[in-house]
């Protein structure tokens, strides 16, 4: 076995191992480029070291470019788009006031969280719909 082929195999293994220790996806693709160089040197054993280095750099850039354009640009649609946007989940929900809205403001408990609400003055027991958000304040209207 030639030493340059072994060098590319070692470089591929080291880059792939480094990716597991320092994740960032760049060393993974450079490791794949080094593995491709290993195969290339086995298939074309008379390739000069300068040409091998040039091919490795080109393969690294191409593999990283392909990763960035094909894998990272894919828009992953979530089946729960509002999962971490708790207040957005409440818009449209109908609740019954447990505190009167006085001077346009009140504080109510929805599920396990207290929320500030704004809306027209309404008595306790009125059924309201959450219609919008203003920061962390819910805007409500009677139903």
Secondary structure, DSSP 8 states (H G I E B T S, - for coil): --HHHHHHHHHHHHHHHHHHHS-SSHHHHHHHHHHHHHHHHHHSTT--HHHHHHHHHHHHHHHHHHIIIIISS-----S-TTTT-HHHHHTT-EEE-SS-BBTTEEEEEETTEEEEEE-S-B-TT-EEEEEEEETTEEEEEE-
